[in-house]
């Protein structure tokens, strides 16, 4: 892995904080090497109300180690399809 765990976490936080919402916040639960693919880090988040109640979770954000970019699972699938063409 080129990225450190700390850098992967930073990229995931930057990704989810691009479009902040005044009704909820995303709280980082953890970052680990992905079990889906060895070229990804997996960051998990809980979606919480501003009062701290869990709305949804865990939410998965993948960080592509080669591209050094965070993305949703759907975006990661699209990138993988494009790479394999």
Secondary structure as GFF3:
##gff-version 3
##sequence-region A 1 85
A	DSSP	alpha_helix	5	16	.	.	.	ID=ss1
A	DSSP	beta_strand	24	33	.	.	.	ID=ss2
A	DSSP	beta_strand	40	49	.	.	.	ID=ss3
A	DSSP	beta_strand	54	64	.	.	.	ID=ss4
A	DSSP	beta_strand	69	72	.	.	.	ID=ss5
A	DSSP	alpha_helix	73	83	.	.	.	ID=ss6
###
